[in-house]
Amino acid sequence: MKSTFEFTLAVLAFFSFFSLSAQTDKKRKVLFVLTSHDQLGSTGKKTGFWIEEFATPYYYFVDKNIDVVVATPKGGQAPIDPKSNEPDFQTESTKRFFKDVVSQKVLAHTKKLSQVDERDFDAIFYPGGHGPMWDLANDKSSIILIKTFYDRNKPIAFVCHGPAALVNVKDDKGRYLIAGKKMTGFCNTEEEAVQLTTVVPFSLEDKLKDKGALYEKGADWSSFTVTDGHLLTGQNPQSSLLVAEHLLRMIKH
C-alpha cells in the first residue's frame, strides 16, 4: 500500500514538473497593430506607418524567439509611409526589412483587427506614423482590444503617433483610460518641425492632455519613454528600440 502511494506521488510530481516547465517555456506572443490609412489628409500625398518604428521592435522580438503577429483595421497590405523610406531615415533594421522577403509578406497579409483574439497574446504594441491619427484613433476593434488587454493586466505599448489609438479608449466607468496616467507621444514641436501641424486631424500632445493624460516629453528627436503600470509609451521614432526593450521586460516579468 505504501509503495503504491509513493509511486502515485512520484507520478504526480513528474507531471507537475513538466506542466510547470511547459508553462515556463511557453513561447511569448506579441500583437503589432498597424494603420490601414494611407492618405495624408487633403494634401494628395501618401502616409501610413513609419517603417523604422515597426522594423526595429519587430526584429528585436523575433530575434529573441518572440512570436509577432501583425494586424490592421482592414487586413491585408499595411501601407508604409513613403517618407520613412527616404535615405536619411534608414537604419540597420529598415535595411534588413527591405532585404527580407518573409517579413515583407507579413506586412502584405496582415490579419484583420476585428478577427484578433486578445487571449492569444501576451502584449499589444502600436507603432506610429501619421496613419493612426485617422483610423486607429476611432477604430472600434482597436479600442476594445486595448481595453481588454489593459483590464487583463497585459502590457499595452505605443510609440510616436501610436498613442493616437488611446484617445477614445474608456474604462468601465466611462472615464478615459489615459486619464491620470503618465505617458508620452509625438510632441507639438516635433510635429511643427515636420510641417504637418495643420495637416493632421488633431495635435497628439494636446489631445492626450485633453483626455486627462499626465503628458511628459524629452528633448525633440531624443529617445524617451514613460511607463505607468502596464502602459508603456515612447515619444518618437528614436524611442522605438527602448520601447521594445522595456516591453520585453514587462512580458517576462
Secondary structure, DSSP 8 states (H G I E B T S, - for coil): -HHHHHHHHHHHHHHHHHHHHHHHT---EEEEE-----B-TTSS-B--B-HHHHHHHHHHHHTTT-EEEEEESS-B---B-GGGGSGGG--HHHHHHTT-HHHHHHHHTBEEGGG--GGG-SEEEE--SSGGGTTTTT-HHHHHHHHHHHHTT--EEEETTGGGGGTT-B-TTS-BTTTT-EE--S-HHHHHHTT-TTTSSS-HHHHHHHTT-EE---STTS--EEEETTEEEE-SGGGHHHHHHHHHHHHH-
